[in-house]
Amino acid sequence: MSSTLGTSMQDPVQIGADAIEASRVNGTKVYNTDGDSLGHIHDVVIGKRDGHVKYAIMSFGGFLGIGEEYHPLPWNILKYDERQGGYVVGLTVEQLQGAPRYAERDRPNWEDEAYGRRVNDYYGVGYY
Amino acid sequence: MSSTLGTSMQDPVQIGADAIEASRVNGTKVYNTDGDSLGHIHDVVIGKRDGHVKYAIMSFGGFLGIGEEYHPLPWNILKYDERQGGYVVGLTVEQLQGAPRYAERDRPNWEDEAYGRRVNDYYGVGYY
């Protein structure tokens, strides 16, 4: 293994299993724990420095993009389920209806910490 | 902070600063340390379970997608530079020309560990 490009060996990454282009994650179905479809992944939000996925943006409702709403879900409340080929979240439709969401024209500023806190607090997820 | 959704408090995420939709990372310029443009981000490869960005796929050369080649770059060799609004890598054009790359029709299987090892070894980057 060469090490000539000035890269430190810290922070090794897991290669192989489960790797996929982010653009191909979009469209993946999201189910509740009863197996009902709640929506699908519209996009993911990543840290452009740390390279961690922070939110999956789930689209919920709507038809052909009309009236569609986007729910940012903290990444660590989603579990990938191989059998269903999609993500599972332990949420009810009622919980989603009360959750932070936005329409396309009101796209949040992901760099706004107050917004991130509001989302993570709703789902009881830690942050710093 | 409620914690009713069965989510553990482990693995807190950094919210706010630098967060962006993955789809909007695409198109970001990649420069060498002399400030020359090498290409742009075409997509990122993430772990669909661990939510870590593993590779930035840099497109290099080509014109309107014709003859374009894709270089998977291990995420941790890229540094985001606020001033240039893009990523910087310590690579020469010659190093890129010898690097693992593919044309669109030969899209790699990102779950193939041997391929990941080949890429990471080329750049001297750790993996497991």
Contacts between the chains, C-beta under 8 A, distances in Angstrom:
chain1	res1	chain2	res2	distance
A	1	B	121	5.1
A	1	B	124	6.1
A	2	B	121	7.1
A	2	B	122	7.5
A	2	B	124	4.8
A	3	B	124	3.8
A	4	B	124	6.1
A	5	B	77	6.5
A	5	B	90	5.9
A	5	B	91	6.6
A	5	B	95	7.2
A	5	B	123	5.6
A	5	B	124	5.4
A	6	B	90	5.0
A	7	B	74	7.6
A	7	B	76	6.7
A	7	B	77	5.1
A	7	B	90	8.0
A	7	B	123	6.3
A	7	B	124	5.5
A	7	B	125	5.4
A	8	B	76	8.0
A	9	B	124	7.9
A	9	B	125	7.7
A	9	B	126	4.6
A	10	B	126	7.5
A	11	B	76	5.5
A	11	B	126	7.5
A	12	B	125	7.6
A	12	B	126	3.4
A	12	B	127	5.3
A	12	B	128	5.3
A	13	B	52	6.3
A	13	B	54	5.2
A	13	B	74	7.0
A	13	B	75	7.1
A	13	B	76	7.2
A	13	B	120	7.7
A	13	B	125	7.7
A	13	B	126	7.5
A	13	B	127	5.6
A	13	B	128	7.8
A	14	B	47	6.5
A	14	B	50	6.6
A	14	B	52	7.5
A	14	B	54	7.6
A	14	B	127	6.9
A	14	B	128	5.8
A	15	B	54	6.7
A	15	B	113	5.6
A	15	B	116	3.0
A	15	B	117	6.4
A	15	B	119	8.0
A	15	B	120	6.3
A	15	B	127	4.5
A	15	B	128	7.8
A	16	B	110	8.0
A	16	B	111	5.8
A	16	B	112	6.7
A	16	B	113	3.4
A	16	B	116	5.3
A	17	B	47	7.8
A	17	B	49	8.0
A	17	B	111	6.0
A	17	B	113	7.5
A	18	B	47	5.0
A	18	B	48	4.8
A	18	B	49	4.9
A	18	B	50	7.3
A	18	B	111	6.8
A	19	B	45	5.3
A	19	B	46	7.2
A	19	B	47	5.8
A	19	B	48	7.6
A	19	B	54	5.5
A	19	B	55	7.8
A	19	B	110	3.7
A	19	B	111	5.9
A	19	B	116	7.2
A	20	B	45	6.7
A	20	B	46	6.7
A	20	B	48	5.3
A	20	B	110	5.8
A	20	B	111	7.9
A	21	B	43	4.7
A	21	B	44	7.3
A	21	B	45	5.6
A	21	B	46	7.9
A	21	B	57	7.2
A	21	B	110	7.2
A	22	B	22	3.9
A	22	B	23	7.5
A	22	B	43	6.1
A	22	B	44	4.8
A	22	B	45	7.2
A	22	B	46	5.2
A	22	B	53	7.8
A	23	B	22	7.5
A	23	B	23	7.0
A	23	B	26	7.5
A	23	B	43	5.1
A	25	B	46	6.8
A	25	B	48	6.1
A	26	B	23	7.5
A	28	B	48	7.9
A	43	B	21	4.7
A	43	B	22	6.1
A	43	B	23	5.1
A	44	B	21	7.3
A	44	B	22	4.8
A	44	B	46	7.0
A	44	B	51	8.0
A	45	B	19	5.3
A	45	B	20	6.7
A	45	B	21	5.6
A	45	B	22	7.2
A	46	B	19	7.2
A	46	B	20	6.7
A	46	B	21	8.0
A	46	B	22	5.2
A	46	B	25	6.7
A	46	B	44	7.0
A	46	B	46	7.5
A	46	B	53	5.9
A	47	B	14	6.5
A	47	B	17	7.8
A	47	B	18	5.1
A	47	B	19	5.7
A	48	B	18	4.8
A	48	B	19	7.6
A	48	B	20	5.3
A	48	B	25	6.2
A	48	B	28	7.9
A	48	B	80	5.4
A	49	B	17	8.0
A	49	B	18	4.9
A	49	B	80	5.0
A	50	B	14	6.5
A	50	B	18	7.3
A	51	B	44	8.0
A	51	B	52	6.3
A	51	B	53	3.6
A	51	B	75	4.6
A	51	B	76	7.5
A	52	B	13	6.3
A	52	B	14	7.5
A	52	B	51	6.2
A	52	B	52	6.2
A	52	B	53	7.3
A	53	B	22	7.8
A	53	B	46	5.9
A	53	B	51	3.6
A	53	B	52	7.3
A	53	B	53	7.3
A	54	B	13	5.2
A	54	B	14	7.6
A	54	B	15	6.7
A	54	B	19	5.5
A	55	B	19	7.8
A	57	B	21	7.2
A	74	B	7	7.6
A	74	B	13	7.0
A	75	B	13	7.1
A	75	B	51	4.6
A	76	B	7	6.8
A	76	B	8	7.9
A	76	B	11	5.4
A	76	B	13	7.2
A	76	B	51	7.5
A	77	B	5	6.6
A	77	B	7	5.0
A	80	B	48	5.4
A	80	B	49	5.0
A	90	B	5	5.8
A	90	B	6	4.9
A	90	B	7	7.9
A	91	B	5	6.6
A	95	B	5	7.2
A	110	B	16	7.9
A	110	B	19	3.7
A	110	B	20	5.8
A	110	B	21	7.2
A	111	B	16	5.8
A	111	B	17	5.9
A	111	B	18	6.8
A	111	B	19	5.9
A	111	B	20	7.9
A	112	B	16	6.7
A	113	B	15	5.7
A	113	B	16	3.4
A	113	B	17	7.5
A	116	B	15	3.0
A	116	B	16	5.3
A	116	B	19	7.3
A	117	B	15	6.5
A	119	B	15	8.0
A	120	B	13	7.7
A	120	B	15	6.4
A	121	B	1	5.1
A	121	B	2	7.2
A	122	B	2	7.4
A	123	B	5	5.6
A	123	B	7	6.2
A	124	B	1	6.0
A	124	B	2	4.8
A	124	B	3	3.7
A	124	B	4	6.2
A	124	B	5	5.5
A	124	B	7	5.5
A	124	B	9	7.9
A	125	B	7	5.4
A	125	B	9	7.7
A	125	B	12	7.7
A	125	B	13	7.7
A	126	B	9	4.6
A	126	B	10	7.5
A	126	B	11	7.4
A	126	B	12	3.4
A	126	B	13	7.5
A	127	B	12	5.3
A	127	B	13	5.6
A	127	B	14	7.0
A	127	B	15	4.6
A	128	B	12	5.3
A	128	B	13	7.8
A	128	B	14	5.8
A	128	B	15	7.8
